[in-house]
Amino acid sequence: MKNASITRFAICLKNKGCDDLVVRKLYPVLPDERAEKEKYLRVIDESSEDYLYPARYFFGIELPQKVERALKQTVSVAA
């Protein structure tokens, strides 16, 4: 995983042709303005690496700060 800050989380709604995504699973999203302009998200997937996936495969969610901090720590430790 690259040394970038997780900015938000998204739930996978679709994984057609993407073996490293699990539908209904929560994924960390890294900032990538260029990718987002092209309608992609940079997601840390099941391989623990970040890759670009179609934004339409995900639904961004807002979490309570306490939950978001805990998840970010968990992802940092796993990397």
LUMVO-650048 format. One line per field, with one value per residue: residue number from 1; residue in one letter; chain; x, y, z of N, C-alpha, C in turn. Coordinates in nm, 2 decimals. Layout:
num <- c(NUM, ...)
residuo <- c(A, ...)
cadena <- c(A, ...)
nx <- c(X, ...)
ny <- c(Y, ...)
nz <- c(Z, ...)
cax <- c(X, ...)
cay <- c(Y, ...)
caz <- c(Z, ...)
cx <- c(X, ...)
cy <- c(Y, ...)
cz <- c(Z, ...)
//
This chain:
num <- c(1, 2, 3, 4, 5, 6, 7, 8, 9, 10, 11, 12, 13, 14, 15, 16, 17, 18, 19, 20, 21, 22, 23, 24, 25, 26, 27, 28, 29, 30, 31, 32, 33, 34, 35, 36, 37, 38, 39, 40, 41, 42, 43, 44, 45, 46, 47, 48, 49, 50, 51, 52, 53, 54, 55, 56, 57, 58, 59, 60, 61, 62, 63, 64, 65, 66, 67, 68, 69, 70, 71, 72, 73, 74, 75, 76, 77, 78, 79)
residuo <- c(M, K, N, A, S, I, T, R, F, A, I, C, L, K, N, K, G, C, D, D, L, V, V, R, K, L, Y, P, V, L, P, D, E, R, A, E, K, E, K, Y, L, R, V, I, D, E, S, S, E, D, Y, L, Y, P, A, R, Y, F, F, G, I, E, L, P, Q, K, V, E, R, A, L, K, Q, T, V, S, V, A, A)
cadena <- c(A, A, A, A, A, A, A, A, A, A, A, A, A, A, A, A, A, A, A, A, A, A, A, A, A, A, A, A, A, A, A, A, A, A, A, A, A, A, A, A, A, A, A, A, A, A, A, A, A, A, A, A, A, A, A, A, A, A, A, A, A, A, A, A, A, A, A, A, A, A, A, A, A, A, A, A, A, A, A)
nx <- c(0.08, 0.05, 0.21, -0.02, -0.28, -0.58, -0.89, -1.16, -1.44, -1.59, -1.87, -1.87, -2.07, -2.08, -1.90, -1.81, -1.60, -1.39, -1.19, -1.07, -1.25, -1.52, -1.86, -2.07, -1.89, -1.69, -1.46, -1.14, -1.08, -0.85, -0.71, -0.73, -0.74, -0.72, -0.80, -1.06, -1.18, -1.20, -1.39, -1.32, -1.22, -0.96, -0.89, -0.82, -0.79, -0.88, -0.63, -0.47, -0.35, -0.35, -0.58, -0.73, -1.07, -1.39, -1.59, -1.87, -1.90, -1.91, -2.04, -2.01, -1.97, -2.04, -1.90, -1.93, -1.69, -1.54, -1.56, -1.45, -1.19, -1.10, -1.12, -0.93, -0.70, -0.69, -0.65, -0.41, -0.24, -0.26, -0.12)
ny <- c(-0.12, 0.22, 0.51, 0.70, 0.91, 0.78, 0.90, 0.86, 0.63, 0.36, 0.16, -0.14, -0.20, -0.34, -0.58, -0.66, -0.84, -0.79, -0.94, -0.88, -0.74, -0.73, -0.76, -0.56, -0.50, -0.28, -0.04, 0.13, 0.45, 0.62, 0.95, 1.08, 1.30, 1.32, 1.06, 1.06, 1.26, 1.12, 0.95, 0.73, 0.55, 0.54, 0.26, 0.06, -0.26, -0.62, -0.73, -0.58, -0.37, -0.05, 0.03, 0.14, 0.17, 0.16, 0.43, 0.40, 0.15, 0.17, 0.31, 0.60, 0.66, 0.83, 0.81, 0.79, 0.99, 0.85, 0.58, 0.60, 0.68, 0.45, 0.26, 0.36, 0.33, 0.05, -0.02, 0.10, -0.05, -0.30, -0.27)
nz <- c(0.00, -0.07, 0.08, 0.17, 0.29, 0.42, 0.32, 0.33, 0.34, 0.16, 0.05, -0.13, -0.40, -0.63, -0.82, -1.07, -1.27, -1.11, -0.90, -0.66, -0.50, -0.27, -0.26, -0.07, 0.12, 0.33, 0.22, 0.24, 0.10, -0.09, -0.15, -0.48, -0.70, -0.98, -1.07, -0.98, -1.13, -1.37, -1.30, -1.13, -0.84, -0.59, -0.43, -0.14, -0.18, -0.15, -0.18, -0.03, -0.14, -0.32, -0.58, -0.88, -0.93, -1.09, -1.00, -0.98, -0.87, -0.61, -0.30, -0.13, 0.22, 0.53, 0.84, 1.20, 1.38, 1.58, 1.50, 1.24, 1.30, 1.43, 1.23, 1.04, 1.19, 1.21, 0.94, 0.89, 1.06, 0.94, 0.71)
cax <- c(0.00, 0.13, 0.20, -0.11, -0.38, -0.72, -0.97, -1.30, -1.47, -1.70, -1.92, -1.87, -2.20, -2.07, -1.76, -1.80, -1.46, -1.29, -1.17, -1.02, -1.35, -1.63, -1.98, -2.12, -1.78, -1.64, -1.32, -1.08, -1.05, -0.74, -0.73, -0.68, -0.83, -0.72, -0.88, -1.20, -1.23, -1.23, -1.49, -1.26, -1.18, -0.84, -0.94, -0.74, -0.88, -0.85, -0.49, -0.41, -0.29, -0.45, -0.60, -0.84, -1.19, -1.50, -1.66, -2.00, -1.90, -1.91, -2.12, -1.93, -2.04, -1.99, -1.90, -1.90, -1.55, -1.48, -1.56, -1.36, -1.05, -1.07, -1.10, -0.81, -0.59, -0.69, -0.60, -0.26, -0.17, -0.26, -0.04)
cay <- c(0.00, 0.35, 0.59, 0.80, 0.91, 0.74, 1.01, 0.82, 0.49, 0.34, 0.03, -0.20, -0.24, -0.42, -0.62, -0.73, -0.85, -0.75, -1.05, -0.83, -0.67, -0.81, -0.68, -0.52, -0.48, -0.15, -0.02, 0.26, 0.52, 0.72, 1.07, 1.08, 1.39, 1.29, 0.95, 1.10, 1.33, 1.02, 0.86, 0.62, 0.57, 0.46, 0.18, -0.04, -0.38, -0.74, -0.76, -0.48, -0.27, 0.04, 0.02, 0.22, 0.10, 0.25, 0.49, 0.34, 0.02, 0.20, 0.42, 0.66, 0.68, 0.91, 0.74, 0.87, 1.01, 0.75, 0.46, 0.63, 0.67, 0.31, 0.19, 0.40, 0.27, -0.09, -0.03, 0.13, -0.16, -0.41, -0.24)
caz <- c(0.00, -0.08, 0.20, 0.15, 0.39, 0.39, 0.34, 0.35, 0.32, 0.07, 0.04, -0.26, -0.45, -0.75, -0.84, -1.20, -1.33, -1.01, -0.81, -0.53, -0.43, -0.21, -0.25, 0.06, 0.22, 0.34, 0.18, 0.25, -0.02, -0.09, -0.24, -0.61, -0.78, -1.13, -1.09, -0.96, -1.25, -1.47, -1.24, -1.06, -0.70, -0.55, -0.31, -0.09, -0.20, -0.07, -0.19, 0.06, -0.23, -0.37, -0.72, -0.93, -0.97, -1.13, -0.89, -0.98, -0.80, -0.46, -0.24, -0.02, 0.34, 0.64, 0.96, 1.32, 1.39, 1.66, 1.41, 1.13, 1.35, 1.46, 1.10, 0.99, 1.26, 1.17, 0.80, 0.90, 1.12, 0.85, 0.59)
cx <- c(0.09, 0.11, 0.11, -0.22, -0.52, -0.81, -1.12, -1.32, -1.59, -1.74, -1.92, -2.01, -2.19, -1.92, -1.73, -1.66, -1.35, -1.28, -1.13, -1.12, -1.46, -1.75, -2.03, -2.01, -1.73, -1.50, -1.27, -1.06, -0.94, -0.76, -0.66, -0.77, -0.83, -0.81, -1.03, -1.26, -1.26, -1.33, -1.44, -1.23, -1.05, -0.88, -0.84, -0.82, -0.83, -0.70, -0.40, -0.33, -0.40, -0.46, -0.72, -0.95, -1.30, -1.58, -1.80, -2.01, -1.91, -2.01, -2.05, -2.02, -1.97, -2.01, -1.88, -1.74, -1.48, -1.46, -1.45, -1.22, -1.01, -1.04, -0.97, -0.69, -0.58, -0.62, -0.45, -0.18, -0.15, -0.16, 0.10)
cy <- c(0.12, 0.42, 0.72, 0.80, 0.87, 0.86, 0.98, 0.67, 0.48, 0.19, -0.02, -0.25, -0.33, -0.46, -0.69, -0.72, -0.81, -0.85, -1.00, -0.74, -0.76, -0.72, -0.67, -0.50, -0.33, -0.14, 0.12, 0.32, 0.62, 0.84, 1.05, 1.17, 1.36, 1.17, 0.98, 1.18, 1.24, 0.92, 0.73, 0.65, 0.48, 0.39, 0.08, -0.17, -0.50, -0.78, -0.67, -0.37, -0.17, 0.03, 0.11, 0.13, 0.20, 0.30, 0.44, 0.21, 0.04, 0.31, 0.47, 0.68, 0.76, 0.83, 0.83, 0.88, 0.90, 0.62, 0.48, 0.62, 0.53, 0.23, 0.23, 0.34, 0.12, -0.11, 0.00, 0.02, -0.28, -0.39, -0.27)
cz <- c(0.00, 0.05, 0.17, 0.26, 0.34, 0.42, 0.37, 0.33, 0.23, 0.07, -0.10, -0.29, -0.57, -0.77, -0.98, -1.26, -1.23, -0.89, -0.67, -0.46, -0.39, -0.20, -0.11, 0.17, 0.21, 0.31, 0.20, 0.11, 0.00, -0.18, -0.37, -0.70, -0.93, -1.16, -1.08, -1.07, -1.36, -1.42, -1.19, -0.92, -0.67, -0.42, -0.27, -0.09, -0.11, -0.08, -0.09, -0.01, -0.28, -0.53, -0.76, -0.97, -1.01, -1.01, -0.87, -0.90, -0.65, -0.43, -0.12, 0.10, 0.44, 0.76, 1.08, 1.33, 1.47, 1.57, 1.30, 1.18, 1.38, 1.33, 1.04, 1.06, 1.22, 1.03, 0.81, 0.96, 1.02, 0.73, 0.61)
//
